[in-house]
Amino acid sequence: MIGQAAGLFAVTNIDDILVLALFFAQGAGHKGTTRRIALGQYLGFAAILAVAVAAAVGATFLPEKAIPYLGLLPLALGIKAAVQGWRHRGDAEEEKEAGDRGPRPLEVAAVTFANGGDNIGVYVPVFATAGVGGMSVYVAVFLVLVAVWIAAGRYFATRPVIADSLSRWGHVLLPVVLIGIGLLILIEGGTFGL
């Protein structure tokens, strides 16, 4: 069952490594970046698990029709990052660094939760059929693998070639990726008749 849990986590969260790497690039050189990103990632993923577990045992806090609207979170954060990047495009590098302390935990959590909203639909039937003991194994494996994902995102963001590209283009990539994730969630969910 541990192998199945690891496989399910990997398949449903592969895109998070890119998002985490972008967050790490955004916070490069700032104290506490890893802690803030890890806290946000765990908060967001814990919320995904809480909703999935609750739905698996019969409680539904989030109507299925509401899940696609979670795309508004990364869309709004992406637009905010794009506007901030545009406003500070002519600033000296020191001013940019002084004004930006990297991603905040709640921003990371919001993106994690919104990006994992579709995972809830996958996790619920798996959890419901696994029973309480099996569900506990899935949750434990998932929580361990969140740490592995955080380490992988940090690893990729600190590789010289990738770090150089992310430092040069991260201010463009992060808003594009967040807006893309938001639009994808909205469109795939059929919100607003899209």
Number of C-alpha atoms within 10 A of each C-alpha: 12 13 10 11 19 15 13 17 20 16 10 16 17 11 13 21 20 18 21 26 26 28 25 28 29 22 21 22 12 15 11 13 21 19 12 21 25 21 17 23 27 21 19 24 24 19 18 22 23 15 20 27 24 17 21 23 14 11 11 13 11 12 8 14 10 12 19 22 20 21 30 19 20 27 25 16 20 24 16 14 20 20 13 14 16 12 10 14 12 10 11 9 10 8 11 14 16 9 9 12 16 21 21 16 19 16 19 25 23 22 29 26 27 26 27 24 24 19 19 22 16 13 22 21 14 19 24 18 12 16 12 14 9 17 21 14 16 24 18 13 18 22 17 11 17 20 14 13 22 20 17 17 21 23 16 20 26 17 12 10 10 15 21 14 14 25 15 12 13 20 19 16 18 25 24 17 18 26 24 16 23 25 20 16 25 21 16 12 20 13 16 9 7 9
